[in-house]
């Protein structure tokens, strides 16, 4: 049976968007996340840190053209939590049967 | 509006936001055409060199190293890339099938060249491998474009 779990960490609008953006990806650069979410560096960093503390996101650092860059990707538990949260949203929206 | 309807609307708004960001993710992950062309050329040359020369040949090893560096550098430049492995069972089996095919092609080319000393076999091996990789890359591009809502180009 598929888990349905409303996740308050994920549900905050910016963090929900971060997870949705990362879901089809292996990793994305910090700048990509910032540009797509249209938020400042500090706001994005704050939300990524909260997701990291929940164990949903991990980071990798790399150098591009001599400049340090940070890459973020969903962890396995992050993907499971996000998928479960989406299923719960679908149930709340009446898109799937309430009884599973 | 009842509480239930309000929650339903809020949930739908969240799902719409997820869909929009999901598409953005796929859009960002679309590999540029030069990536597929570059990768297929490197693999074609690598396959041909391995079949032409004995395994462990230094130039062929440089090709393998070049492929790893090319993939790594391309990913860093593109800024986002799709999942390394397929997520569905069908996709995984297709991936395994392609790997088996390429391995068979790789060793088959070496064996045939050594056994029959046919000069054009390594070139054919490289051509088939490179074409396979290019077609797979183009297929991936179309898939990501479709999921991004842009349709294949």
gemmi code that builds the backbone of each chain (N, CA, C; Angstrom):
import gemmi

chains = {
    "A": [
        ("UNK", (0.859, -1.194, 0.000), (0.000, 0.000, 0.000), (0.895, 1.245, 0.000)),
        ("UNK", (0.535, 2.219, -0.826), (1.344, 3.426, -0.923), (1.128, 4.285, 0.309)),
        ("UNK", (2.233, 4.798, 0.862), (2.151, 5.658, 2.027), (1.561, 7.002, 1.684)),
        ("UNK", (0.687, 7.517, 2.551), (0.210, 8.880, 2.432), (0.628, 9.599, 3.692)),
        ("UNK", (1.465, 10.585, 3.542), (1.985, 11.271, 4.710), (2.166, 12.734, 4.393)),
        ("UNK", (1.373, 13.569, 5.088), (1.521, 15.004, 4.928), (2.765, 15.429, 5.688)),
        ("UNK", (3.694, 16.022, 5.007), (4.974, 16.372, 5.600), (5.059, 17.891, 5.773)),
        ("UNK", (5.082, 18.338, 7.021), (5.084, 19.784, 7.274), (6.418, 20.421, 6.881)),
        ("UNK", (7.488, 19.626, 6.892), (8.781, 20.185, 6.455), (8.732, 20.495, 4.968)),
        ("UNK", (8.190, 19.569, 4.209), (8.140, 19.734, 2.758), (7.077, 20.735, 2.330)),
        ("UNK", (5.998, 20.847, 3.088), (4.829, 21.569, 2.587), (5.017, 23.082, 2.474)),
        ("UNK", (5.959, 23.658, 3.215), (6.185, 25.105, 3.071), (6.428, 25.415, 1.595)),
        ("UNK", (5.806, 26.473, 1.058), (5.823, 26.713, -0.400), (7.203, 26.617, -1.063)),
        ("UNK", (8.192, 27.304, -0.496), (9.509, 27.279, -1.151), (10.136, 25.895, -1.095)),
        ("UNK", (9.976, 25.201, 0.037), (10.580, 23.876, 0.153), (9.847, 22.878, -0.740)),
        ("UNK", (8.549, 23.061, -0.879), (7.783, 22.212, -1.798), (8.287, 22.386, -3.231)),
        ("UNK", (8.547, 23.641, -3.588), (9.047, 23.906, -4.931), (10.452, 23.339, -5.123)),
        ("UNK", (11.275, 23.418, -4.099), (12.630, 22.862, -4.185), (12.548, 21.360, -4.444)),
        ("UNK", (11.719, 20.686, -3.674), (11.586, 19.230, -3.839), (11.023, 18.882, -5.216)),
        ("UNK", (10.039, 19.661, -5.661), (9.442, 19.391, -6.974), (10.455, 19.603, -8.089)),
        ("UNK", (11.287, 20.621, -7.936), (12.307, 20.902, -8.954), (13.368, 19.798, -8.961)),
        ("UNK", (13.743, 19.318, -7.783), (14.794, 18.304, -7.683), (14.305, 16.891, -7.978)),
        ("UNK", (13.001, 16.685, -7.892), (12.465, 15.324, -8.043), (12.890, 14.633, -9.345)),
        ("UNK", (12.816, 15.311, -10.503), (13.220, 14.609, -11.726), (14.730, 14.639, -11.973)),
        ("UNK", (15.474, 15.263, -11.077), (16.905, 15.462, -11.289), (17.744, 14.623, -10.353)),
        ("UNK", (18.985, 14.353, -10.770), (19.951, 13.736, -9.872), (20.496, 14.808, -8.935)),
        ("UNK", (20.844, 15.940, -9.540), (21.373, 17.079, -8.797), (21.097, 18.358, -9.567)),
        ("UNK", (21.105, 19.460, -8.848), (21.015, 20.760, -9.502), (21.913, 21.742, -8.759)),
        ("UNK", (22.464, 22.664, -9.522), (23.338, 23.651, -8.914), (22.511, 24.670, -8.134)),
        ("UNK", (23.127, 25.237, -7.127), (22.456, 26.212, -6.265), (21.859, 27.351, -7.084)),
        ("UNK", (22.621, 27.832, -8.068), (22.142, 28.960, -8.880), (20.899, 28.592, -9.680)),
        ("UNK", (20.848, 27.350, -10.135), (19.683, 26.888, -10.890), (18.446, 26.930, -9.993)),
        ("UNK", (18.600, 26.431, -8.780), (17.480, 26.447, -7.824), (17.055, 27.888, -7.543)),
        ("UNK", (18.005, 28.752, -7.311), (17.696, 30.145, -6.991), (16.969, 30.823, -8.153)),
        ("UNK", (17.447, 30.584, -9.366), (16.833, 31.239, -10.541), (15.413, 30.730, -10.781)),
        ("UNK", (15.206, 29.436, -10.585), (13.871, 28.883, -10.833), (12.877, 29.297, -9.747)),
        ("UNK", (13.338, 29.344, -8.515), (12.441, 29.729, -7.418), (12.280, 31.239, -7.303)),
        ("UNK", (13.228, 31.984, -7.913), (13.197, 33.453, -7.880), (13.223, 33.958, -6.442)),
        ("UNK", (14.171, 33.430, -5.681), (14.372, 33.880, -4.304), (15.833, 34.285, -4.148)),
        ("UNK", (16.133, 34.924, -3.005), (17.515, 35.351, -2.763), (18.358, 34.154, -2.304)),
        ("UNK", (19.676, 34.329, -2.310), (20.591, 33.284, -1.862), (20.300, 32.888, -0.420)),
        ("UNK", (20.065, 33.894, 0.424), (19.874, 33.616, 1.855), (18.579, 32.834, 2.097)),
        ("UNK", (17.532, 33.193, 1.395), (16.248, 32.482, 1.550), (16.407, 31.034, 1.102)),
        ("UNK", (17.046, 30.850, -0.038), (17.240, 29.492, -0.540), (18.107, 28.679, 0.414)),
        ("UNK", (19.169, 29.290, 0.895), (20.061, 28.585, 1.825), (19.309, 28.147, 3.072)),
        ("UNK", (18.451, 29.010, 3.564), (17.700, 28.689, 4.775), (16.814, 27.463, 4.551)),
        ("UNK", (16.109, 27.464, 3.438), (15.202, 26.340, 3.165), (15.970, 25.052, 2.873)),
        ("UNK", (17.067, 25.166, 2.162), (17.879, 23.969, 1.886), (18.437, 23.391, 3.184)),
        ("UNK", (18.806, 24.262, 4.095), (19.349, 23.787, 5.373), (18.274, 23.021, 6.157)),
        ("UNK", (17.055, 23.542, 6.113), (15.966, 22.847, 6.807), (15.697, 21.480, 6.184)),
        ("UNK", (15.766, 21.415, 4.873), (15.577, 20.126, 4.204), (16.741, 19.181, 4.513)),
        ("UNK", (17.933, 19.744, 4.608), (19.089, 18.919, 4.951), (18.958, 18.378, 6.370)),
        ("UNK", (18.518, 19.199, 7.284), (18.354, 18.763, 8.679), (17.304, 17.666, 8.797)),
        ("UNK", (16.342, 17.682, 7.907), (15.322, 16.627, 7.905), (15.824, 15.373, 7.183)),
        ("UNK", (17.009, 15.475, 6.594), (17.575, 14.325, 5.879), (17.035, 14.156, 4.471)),
        ("UNK", (16.444, 15.220, 3.924), (15.804, 15.097, 2.609), (16.703, 15.546, 1.461)),
        ("UNK", (17.698, 16.335, 1.766), (18.585, 16.877, 0.726), (20.035, 16.688, 1.159)),
        ("UNK", (20.904, 16.391, 0.212), (22.329, 16.411, 0.506), (23.041, 17.294, -0.503)),
        ("UNK", (24.267, 17.643, -0.172), (25.007, 18.613, -0.970), (26.333, 18.050, -1.453)),
        ("UNK", (26.794, 18.625, -2.549), (28.120, 18.307, -3.077), (28.743, 19.609, -3.537)),
        ("UNK", (30.012, 19.761, -3.271), (30.693, 20.985, -3.701), (31.606, 20.653, -4.870)),
        ("UNK", (31.646, 21.571, -5.824), (32.519, 21.381, -6.970), (33.004, 22.718, -7.457)),
        ("UNK", (34.028, 22.668, -8.306), (34.577, 23.916, -8.837), (34.250, 24.017, -10.315)),
        ("UNK", (33.735, 25.164, -10.729), (33.457, 25.429, -12.131), (34.157, 26.725, -12.490)),
        ("UNK", (35.068, 26.642, -13.478), (35.856, 27.812, -13.881), (36.547, 28.460, -12.683)),
        ("UNK", (37.029, 27.642, -11.776), (37.765, 28.142, -10.624), (36.894, 28.655, -9.496)),
        ("UNK", (35.575, 28.643, -9.686), (34.691, 29.144, -8.635), (33.979, 27.970, -7.961)),
        ("UNK", (33.866, 28.085, -6.637), (33.223, 27.024, -5.874), (31.714, 27.047, -6.113)),
        ("UNK", (31.163, 25.887, -6.421), (29.720, 25.782, -6.626), (29.165, 24.694, -5.731)),
        ("UNK", (27.897, 24.832, -5.375), (27.240, 23.844, -4.520), (26.116, 23.181, -5.313)),
        ("UNK", (26.082, 21.872, -5.208), (25.051, 21.090, -5.868), (24.160, 20.440, -4.812)),
        ("UNK", (22.859, 20.423, -5.087), (21.915, 19.816, -4.150), (21.137, 18.712, -4.850)),
        ("UNK", (20.838, 17.673, -4.105), (20.044, 16.585, -4.649), (19.183, 15.975, -3.562)),
        ("UNK", (18.044, 15.425, -3.940), (17.180, 14.765, -2.963), (17.801, 13.436, -2.540)),
        ("UNK", (17.726, 13.149, -1.254), (18.167, 11.835, -0.773), (17.059, 10.814, -1.037)),
        ("UNK", (17.361, 9.557, -0.806), (16.346, 8.513, -0.990), (15.153, 8.751, -0.054)),
        ("UNK", (15.431, 9.121, 1.186), (14.328, 9.385, 2.114), (13.582, 10.651, 1.710)),
        ("UNK", (14.291, 11.602, 1.132), (13.644, 12.818, 0.646), (12.685, 12.515, -0.504)),
        ("UNK", (13.110, 11.626, -1.388), (12.240, 11.259, -2.521), (11.003, 10.518, -2.009)),
        ("UNK", (11.210, 9.635, -1.054), (10.063, 8.890, -0.505), (9.101, 9.839, 0.199)),
        ("UNK", (9.649, 10.739, 0.994), (8.807, 11.688, 1.732), (8.054, 12.600, 0.769)),
        ("UNK", (8.707, 13.045, -0.283), (8.061, 13.929, -1.247), (6.949, 13.189, -1.989)),
        ("UNK", (7.241, 11.965, -2.429), (6.224, 11.174, -3.134), (5.013, 10.927, -2.238)),
        ("UNK", (5.269, 10.629, -0.984), (4.196, 10.393, -0.036), (3.384, 11.670, 0.185)),
        ("UNK", (4.072, 12.792, 0.273), (3.395, 14.076, 0.464), (2.518, 14.414, -0.742)),
        ("UNK", (3.039, 14.149, -1.928), (2.264, 14.414, -3.150), (0.994, 13.560, -3.163)),
        ("UNK", (1.151, 12.289, -2.769), (-0.022, 11.407, -2.733), (-1.066, 11.930, -1.758)),
        ("UNK", (-0.615, 12.441, -0.633), (-1.546, 12.981, 0.358), (-2.236, 14.231, -0.194)),
        ("UNK", (-1.492, 15.068, -0.892), (-2.098, 16.263, -1.500), (-3.152, 15.858, -2.527)),
        ("UNK", (-2.834, 14.820, -3.290), (-3.790, 14.340, -4.285), (-5.067, 13.819, -3.609)),
        ("UNK", (-4.894, 13.193, -2.482), (-6.069, 12.705, -1.748), (-6.893, 13.882, -1.240)),
        ("UNK", (-6.197, 14.864, -0.687), (-6.901, 16.039, -0.180), (-7.619, 16.789, -1.295)),
        ("UNK", (-6.997, 16.796, -2.473), (-7.612, 17.492, -3.605), (-8.733, 16.674, -4.220)),
        ("UNK", (-8.915, 15.486, -3.685), (-10.007, 14.644, -4.180), (-9.657, 13.929, -5.459)),
        ("UNK", (-8.361, 13.845, -5.784), (-7.963, 13.237, -7.042), (-7.845, 11.731, -6.965)),
        ("UNK", (-7.650, 11.202, -5.730), (-7.578, 9.752, -5.581), (-8.570, 9.346, -4.520)),
        ("UNK", (-8.899, 8.049, -4.530), (-9.879, 7.534, -3.602), (-9.394, 7.745, -2.181)),
        ("UNK", (-10.262, 8.142, -1.299), (-9.878, 8.345, 0.096), (-9.513, 7.036, 0.757)),
        ("UNK", (-10.122, 5.957, 0.292), (-9.858, 4.679, 0.936), (-8.819, 3.919, 0.121)),
        ("UNK", (-7.626, 3.794, 0.631), (-6.546, 3.061, -0.042), (-6.142, 1.864, 0.791)),
    ],
    "B": [
        ("UNK", (-17.264, 28.897, 1.866), (-16.520, 27.672, 1.479), (-16.260, 26.842, 2.721)),
        ("UNK", (-16.572, 25.593, 2.645), (-16.367, 24.733, 3.811), (-14.878, 24.483, 4.001)),
        ("UNK", (-14.560, 23.993, 5.191), (-13.158, 23.708, 5.492), (-12.610, 22.659, 4.545)),
        ("UNK", (-13.447, 21.659, 4.229), (-13.016, 20.584, 3.341), (-12.712, 21.124, 1.947)),
        ("UNK", (-13.604, 22.000, 1.446), (-13.362, 22.581, 0.119), (-12.121, 23.450, 0.102)),
        ("UNK", (-11.915, 24.176, 1.205), (-10.740, 25.053, 1.272), (-9.475, 24.220, 1.224)),
        ("UNK", (-9.463, 23.116, 1.990), (-8.276, 22.242, 1.991), (-8.068, 21.626, 0.622)),
        ("UNK", (-9.162, 21.290, -0.025), (-9.069, 20.700, -1.357), (-8.458, 21.701, -2.340)),
        ("UNK", (-8.907, 22.951, -2.257), (-8.368, 23.985, -3.143), (-6.899, 24.254, -2.846)),
        ("UNK", (-6.568, 24.298, -1.561), (-5.162, 24.538, -1.188), (-4.280, 23.403, -1.682)),
        ("UNK", (-4.794, 22.173, -1.548), (-4.025, 21.015, -2.012), (-3.839, 21.086, -3.517)),
        ("UNK", (-4.875, 21.484, -4.238), (-4.771, 21.597, -5.693), (-3.777, 22.677, -6.081)),
        ("UNK", (-3.789, 23.794, -5.362), (-2.808, 24.859, -5.632), (-1.384, 24.339, -5.433)),
        ("UNK", (-1.199, 23.560, -4.368), (0.136, 22.992, -4.110), (0.533, 22.034, -5.230)),
        ("UNK", (-0.422, 21.236, -5.689), (-0.136, 20.295, -6.780), (0.186, 21.040, -8.070)),
        ("UNK", (-0.489, 22.131, -8.323), (-0.198, 22.936, -9.516), (1.219, 23.493, -9.438)),
        ("UNK", (1.597, 23.934, -8.252), (2.948, 24.465, -8.050), (3.988, 23.373, -8.274)),
        ("UNK", (3.685, 22.180, -7.783), (4.589, 21.043, -7.968), (4.736, 20.723, -9.449)),
        ("UNK", (3.633, 20.703, -10.167), (3.671, 20.404, -11.596), (4.528, 21.412, -12.348)),
        ("UNK", (4.364, 22.673, -11.994), (5.123, 23.737, -12.651), (6.621, 23.582, -12.399)),
        ("UNK", (6.985, 23.290, -11.160), (8.408, 23.136, -10.821), (8.974, 21.848, -11.386)),
        ("UNK", (8.142, 20.831, -11.447), (8.551, 19.572, -12.057), (8.960, 19.802, -13.514)),
        ("UNK", (8.122, 20.550, -14.229), (8.417, 20.858, -15.633), (9.704, 21.664, -15.737)),
        ("UNK", (9.883, 22.585, -14.797), (11.110, 23.385, -14.796), (12.328, 22.485, -14.616)),
        ("UNK", (12.188, 21.491, -13.742), (13.281, 20.548, -13.525), (13.628, 19.792, -14.792)),
        ("UNK", (12.602, 19.309, -15.484), (12.840, 18.586, -16.740), (13.448, 19.520, -17.792)),
        ("UNK", (12.988, 20.754, -17.809), (13.528, 21.721, -18.773), (15.017, 21.959, -18.528)),
        ("UNK", (15.374, 22.055, -17.278), (16.777, 22.278, -16.938), (17.643, 21.053, -17.259)),
        ("UNK", (17.028, 19.879, -17.204), (17.795, 18.645, -17.391), (17.962, 18.262, -18.857)),
        ("UNK", (17.309, 19.003, -19.773), (17.442, 18.647, -21.190), (18.911, 18.754, -21.608)),
        ("UNK", (19.510, 17.645, -22.007), (20.921, 17.727, -22.399), (21.054, 18.435, -23.739)),
        ("UNK", (22.043, 19.296, -23.901), (22.248, 19.941, -25.202), (22.668, 18.915, -26.234)),
        ("UNK", (22.410, 19.219, -27.480), (22.708, 18.266, -28.541), (24.211, 17.945, -28.609)),
        ("UNK", (25.036, 18.903, -28.303), (26.482, 18.659, -28.397), (26.936, 17.604, -27.401)),
        ("UNK", (26.167, 17.424, -26.312), (26.514, 16.421, -25.311), (26.389, 15.022, -25.906)),
        ("UNK", (25.269, 14.768, -26.579), (25.069, 13.459, -27.188), (26.064, 13.199, -28.306)),
        ("UNK", (26.320, 14.227, -29.111), (27.271, 14.070, -30.216), (28.676, 13.797, -29.673)),
        ("UNK", (29.078, 14.580, -28.666), (30.409, 14.409, -28.080), (30.588, 13.034, -27.459)),
        ("UNK", (29.586, 12.619, -26.691), (29.666, 11.324, -26.014), (29.713, 10.179, -27.026)),
        ("UNK", (28.873, 10.252, -28.055), (28.844, 9.162, -29.036), (30.154, 9.103, -29.819)),
        ("UNK", (30.755, 10.261, -30.099), (32.048, 10.261, -30.812), (33.132, 9.613, -29.963)),
        ("UNK", (33.167, 9.986, -28.686), (34.186, 9.421, -27.787), (34.022, 7.908, -27.685)),
        ("UNK", (32.787, 7.450, -27.548), (32.532, 6.015, -27.415), (32.851, 5.285, -28.721)),
        ("UNK", (32.492, 5.884, -29.852), (32.787, 5.271, -31.143), (34.295, 5.096, -31.313)),
        ("UNK", (35.042, 6.141, -30.994), (36.504, 6.062, -31.123), (37.075, 5.060, -30.127)),
        ("UNK", (36.548, 5.044, -28.912), (37.026, 4.112, -27.892), (36.802, 2.665, -28.298)),
        ("UNK", (35.589, 2.374, -28.807), (35.287, 1.005, -29.242), (36.194, 0.586, -30.393)),
        ("UNK", (36.375, 1.480, -31.341), (37.195, 1.153, -32.508), (38.655, 0.934, -32.102)),
        ("UNK", (39.167, 1.778, -31.211), (40.554, 1.648, -30.772), (40.780, 0.347, -30.015)),
        ("UNK", (39.847, -0.005, -29.140), (39.991, -1.241, -28.377), (39.993, -2.452, -29.288)),
        ("UNK", (39.145, -2.409, -30.319), (39.093, -3.548, -31.233), (40.328, -3.602, -32.134)),
        ("UNK", (40.895, -2.398, -32.416), (42.074, -2.353, -33.284), (43.330, -2.805, -32.555)),
        ("UNK", (43.422, -2.391, -31.287), (44.643, -2.650, -30.534), (44.387, -3.673, -29.435)),
        ("UNK", (45.455, -4.117, -28.801), (45.296, -5.008, -27.650), (44.707, -4.245, -26.469)),
        ("UNK", (43.899, -4.930, -25.644), (43.369, -4.265, -24.449), (44.501, -3.771, -23.558)),
        ("UNK", (44.312, -2.699, -22.931), (45.357, -2.116, -22.084), (46.196, -1.113, -22.836)),
        ("UNK", (45.850, -0.959, -24.148), (46.583, 0.023, -24.937), (46.369, 1.412, -24.376)),
        ("UNK", (47.449, 2.183, -24.265), (47.368, 3.489, -23.612), (46.415, 4.465, -24.288)),
        ("UNK", (46.469, 4.651, -25.624), (45.523, 5.591, -26.235), (44.074, 5.234, -25.937)),
        ("UNK", (43.747, 3.939, -25.953), (42.367, 3.548, -25.683), (41.985, 3.891, -24.251)),
        ("UNK", (42.931, 3.730, -23.323), (42.632, 4.081, -21.932), (42.373, 5.569, -21.785)),
        ("UNK", (43.101, 6.354, -22.580), (42.872, 7.801, -22.548), (41.467, 8.138, -23.032)),
        ("UNK", (40.960, 7.335, -23.962), (39.594, 7.556, -24.443), (38.605, 7.358, -23.300)),
        ("UNK", (38.816, 6.297, -22.525), (37.909, 6.031, -21.396), (37.988, 7.184, -20.406)),
        ("UNK", (39.205, 7.610, -20.124), (39.385, 8.734, -19.195), (38.743, 9.992, -19.758)),
        ("UNK", (38.909, 10.181, -21.062), (38.309, 11.336, -21.717), (36.802, 11.323, -21.591)),
        ("UNK", (36.192, 10.145, -21.694), (34.736, 10.039, -21.582), (34.285, 10.440, -20.179)),
        ("UNK", (34.978, 9.953, -19.188), (34.622, 10.284, -17.798), (34.751, 11.787, -17.564)),
        ("UNK", (35.835, 12.366, -18.048), (36.048, 13.810, -17.868), (35.000, 14.608, -18.641)),
        ("UNK", (34.667, 14.149, -19.842), (33.678, 14.844, -20.662), (32.326, 14.877, -19.965)),
        ("UNK", (31.899, 13.714, -19.440), (30.614, 13.644, -18.756), (30.624, 14.559, -17.531)),
        ("UNK", (31.684, 14.494, -16.753), (31.772, 15.311, -15.551), (31.763, 16.802, -15.869)),
        ("UNK", (32.570, 17.205, -16.849), (32.654, 18.622, -17.212), (31.342, 19.122, -17.804)),
        ("UNK", (30.689, 18.290, -18.589), (29.414, 18.685, -19.199), (28.359, 18.921, -18.137)),
        ("UNK", (28.319, 18.037, -17.157), (27.334, 18.174, -16.090), (27.569, 19.450, -15.301)),
        ("UNK", (28.817, 19.732, -15.023), (29.134, 20.953, -14.284), (28.691, 22.179, -15.074)),
        ("UNK", (28.863, 22.131, -16.380), (28.524, 23.283, -17.212), (27.015, 23.449, -17.360)),
        ("UNK", (26.304, 22.320, -17.500), (24.862, 22.377, -17.741), (24.116, 22.853, -16.493)),
        ("UNK", (24.588, 22.464, -15.321), (23.996, 22.982, -14.083), (22.925, 22.104, -13.465)),
        ("UNK", (22.420, 21.176, -14.217), (21.428, 20.246, -13.672), (21.404, 19.047, -14.602)),
        ("UNK", (21.173, 17.874, -14.062), (21.093, 16.712, -14.931), (20.134, 15.690, -14.342)),
        ("UNK", (19.577, 14.899, -15.246), (18.546, 13.959, -14.862), (19.086, 12.795, -14.055)),
        ("UNK", (18.160, 11.920, -13.651), (18.528, 10.788, -12.816), (19.526, 9.900, -13.544)),
        ("UNK", (20.471, 9.350, -12.787), (21.495, 8.502, -13.391), (20.909, 7.190, -13.895)),
        ("UNK", (19.941, 6.670, -13.155), (19.350, 5.386, -13.541), (17.858, 5.560, -13.773)),
        ("UNK", (17.276, 4.745, -14.637), (15.822, 4.829, -14.860), (15.059, 4.517, -13.572)),
        ("UNK", (13.864, 5.097, -13.482), (13.083, 4.922, -12.256), (12.066, 3.796, -12.363)),
        ("UNK", (11.711, 3.430, -13.584), (10.716, 2.372, -13.754), (11.404, 1.038, -14.022)),
        ("UNK", (10.650, -0.053, -13.801), (11.208, -1.387, -14.055), (11.513, -1.552, -15.535)),
        ("UNK", (10.598, -1.074, -16.370), (10.812, -1.177, -17.821), (12.080, -0.432, -18.222)),
        ("UNK", (12.232, 0.755, -17.671), (13.424, 1.552, -17.976), (14.695, 0.868, -17.523)),
        ("UNK", (14.644, 0.238, -16.340), (15.820, -0.455, -15.823), (16.189, -1.633, -16.712)),
        ("UNK", (15.172, -2.394, -17.148), (15.448, -3.542, -18.018), (16.008, -3.084, -19.369)),
        ("UNK", (15.474, -1.973, -19.866), (15.997, -1.426, -21.124), (17.452, -0.993, -20.943)),
        ("UNK", (17.739, -0.385, -19.806), (19.107, 0.051, -19.508), (20.053, -1.142, -19.446)),
        ("UNK", (19.622, -2.198, -18.760), (20.439, -3.411, -18.664), (20.650, -4.007, -20.061)),
        ("UNK", (19.582, -4.012, -20.853), (19.674, -4.549, -22.213), (20.681, -3.794, -23.067)),
        ("UNK", (20.659, -2.487, -22.968), (21.611, -1.667, -23.725), (23.042, -1.942, -23.271)),
        ("UNK", (23.233, -2.052, -21.955), (24.579, -2.337, -21.422), (25.077, -3.686, -21.928)),
        ("UNK", (24.209, -4.682, -21.921), (24.586, -6.020, -22.403), (24.942, -5.958, -23.884)),
        ("UNK", (24.129, -5.230, -24.643), (24.385, -5.086, -26.082), (25.743, -4.436, -26.332)),
        ("UNK", (26.028, -3.355, -25.629), (27.295, -2.646, -25.831), (28.493, -3.511, -25.408)),
        ("UNK", (28.315, -4.269, -24.327), (29.398, -5.159, -23.891), (29.659, -6.232, -24.942)),
        ("UNK", (28.557, -6.798, -25.471), (28.686, -7.832, -26.494), (29.374, -7.266, -27.737)),
        ("UNK", (29.012, -6.047, -28.084), (29.620, -5.377, -29.228), (31.114, -5.144, -28.980)),
        ("UNK", (31.411, -4.708, -27.777), (32.789, -4.401, -27.390), (33.679, -5.630, -27.514)),
        ("UNK", (33.291, -6.704, -26.835), (34.124, -7.911, -26.853), (34.020, -8.655, -28.183)),
        ("UNK", (32.857, -8.576, -28.801), (32.701, -9.210, -30.107), (33.647, -8.612, -31.133)),
        ("UNK", (33.773, -7.289, -31.116), (34.681, -6.623, -32.040), (36.128, -7.072, -31.854)),
        ("UNK", (36.540, -7.183, -30.601), (37.915, -7.612, -30.307), (38.135, -9.051, -30.777)),
        ("UNK", (37.176, -9.928, -30.446), (37.309, -11.351, -30.790), (37.351, -11.553, -32.294)),
        ("UNK", (36.428, -10.918, -33.008), (36.367, -11.093, -34.464), (37.629, -10.550, -35.127)),
        ("UNK", (38.078, -9.383, -34.670), (39.287, -8.796, -35.275), (40.494, -9.709, -35.072)),
        ("UNK", (40.620, -10.275, -33.855), (41.757, -11.146, -33.566), (41.656, -12.457, -34.315)),
        ("UNK", (40.433, -13.015, -34.401), (40.278, -14.343, -34.989), (40.416, -14.306, -36.512)),
        ("UNK", (39.852, -13.243, -37.126), (39.812, -13.223, -38.585), (40.627, -12.097, -39.204)),
        ("UNK", (41.168, -11.236, -38.360), (42.013, -10.128, -38.822), (41.316, -9.310, -39.920)),
        ("UNK", (40.034, -9.022, -39.702), (39.263, -8.218, -40.655), (39.393, -6.761, -40.216)),
        ("UNK", (39.960, -5.960, -41.084), (40.337, -4.596, -40.701), (39.146, -3.696, -40.396)),
        ("UNK", (38.034, -3.885, -41.119), (36.945, -2.927, -40.956), (36.018, -3.237, -39.781)),
        ("UNK", (36.197, -4.404, -39.137), (35.327, -4.766, -37.999), (35.416, -3.755, -36.853)),
        ("UNK", (36.618, -3.323, -36.459), (36.671, -2.327, -35.377), (35.942, -1.032, -35.732)),
        ("UNK", (36.068, -0.609, -36.999), (35.388, 0.620, -37.411), (33.873, 0.437, -37.332)),
        ("UNK", (33.410, -0.740, -37.773), (31.980, -1.023, -37.711), (31.501, -1.051, -36.272)),
        ("UNK", (32.306, -1.673, -35.401), (31.964, -1.734, -33.977), (31.824, -0.330, -33.400)),
        ("UNK", (32.793, 0.502, -33.710), (32.753, 1.877, -33.211), (31.554, 2.633, -33.760)),
        ("UNK", (31.263, 2.438, -35.034), (30.140, 3.133, -35.659), (28.817, 2.719, -35.003)),
        ("UNK", (28.639, 1.419, -34.797), (27.388, 0.931, -34.187), (27.256, 1.440, -32.757)),
        ("UNK", (28.344, 1.373, -31.997), (28.302, 1.838, -30.607), (28.008, 3.332, -30.535)),
        ("UNK", (28.698, 4.104, -31.371), (28.485, 5.551, -31.371), (27.069, 5.917, -31.788)),
        ("UNK", (26.561, 5.234, -32.799), (25.196, 5.506, -33.260), (24.185, 5.151, -32.183)),
        ("UNK", (24.404, 4.031, -31.505), (23.502, 3.613, -30.422), (23.448, 4.674, -29.328)),
        ("UNK", (24.616, 5.114, -28.923), (24.675, 6.122, -27.852), (24.030, 7.425, -28.303)),
        ("UNK", (24.256, 7.813, -29.550), (23.659, 9.054, -30.052), (22.132, 8.958, -30.069)),
        ("UNK", (21.621, 7.831, -30.548), (20.162, 7.653, -30.605), (19.558, 7.652, -29.192)),
        ("UNK", (20.252, 7.027, -28.257), (19.769, 7.031, -26.873), (19.776, 8.448, -26.300)),
        ("UNK", (20.808, 9.192, -26.622), (20.887, 10.571, -26.146), (19.754, 11.421, -26.712)),
        ("UNK", (19.472, 11.231, -28.001), (18.376, 11.977, -28.637), (17.035, 11.576, -28.046)),
        ("UNK", (16.898, 10.291, -27.729), (15.674, 9.806, -27.101), (15.487, 10.442, -25.730)),
        ("UNK", (16.579, 10.551, -25.003), (16.524, 11.185, -23.688), (16.142, 12.661, -23.822)),
        ("UNK", (16.711, 13.334, -24.803), (16.384, 14.755, -25.045), (14.893, 14.928, -25.305)),
        ("UNK", (14.367, 14.071, -26.169), (12.941, 14.169, -26.504), (12.077, 13.904, -25.282)),
        ("UNK", (12.495, 12.942, -24.471), (11.733, 12.622, -23.267), (11.691, 13.813, -22.318)),
        ("UNK", (12.842, 14.416, -22.086), (12.882, 15.553, -21.177), (12.120, 16.746, -21.741)),
        ("UNK", (12.209, 16.964, -23.044), (11.467, 18.070, -23.655), (9.964, 17.841, -23.530)),
        ("UNK", (9.561, 16.585, -23.703), (8.144, 16.259, -23.589), (7.670, 16.496, -22.162)),
        ("UNK", (8.442, 16.041, -21.182), (8.063, 16.214, -19.780), (8.115, 17.685, -19.368)),
        ("UNK", (8.957, 18.453, -20.056), (9.021, 19.884, -19.755), (7.857, 20.636, -20.375)),
        ("UNK", (7.115, 19.929, -21.227), (5.951, 20.542, -21.846), (6.274, 21.289, -23.109)),
        ("UNK", (7.518, 21.088, -23.608), (7.924, 21.793, -24.810), (7.744, 20.973, -26.061)),
        ("UNK", (7.574, 19.650, -25.923), (7.473, 18.791, -27.084), (8.838, 18.571, -27.697)),
        ("UNK", (9.009, 17.544, -28.498), (10.311, 17.249, -29.104), (10.659, 18.293, -30.149)),
        ("UNK", (11.955, 18.646, -30.235), (12.433, 19.624, -31.223), (13.154, 18.906, -32.356)),
    ],
}
model = gemmi.Model(1)
for chain_id, residues in chains.items():
    chain = gemmi.Chain(chain_id)
    for i, (resn, *xyz) in enumerate(residues, 1):
        res = gemmi.Residue()
        res.name, res.seqid = resn, gemmi.SeqId(i, " ")
        for name, pos in zip(("N", "CA", "C"), xyz):
            atom = gemmi.Atom()
            atom.name, atom.element = name, gemmi.Element(name[0])
            atom.pos, atom.b_iso = gemmi.Position(*pos), 0.0
            res.add_atom(atom)
        chain.add_residue(res)
    model.add_chain(chain)
structure = gemmi.Structure()
structure.add_model(model)
structure.setup_entities()
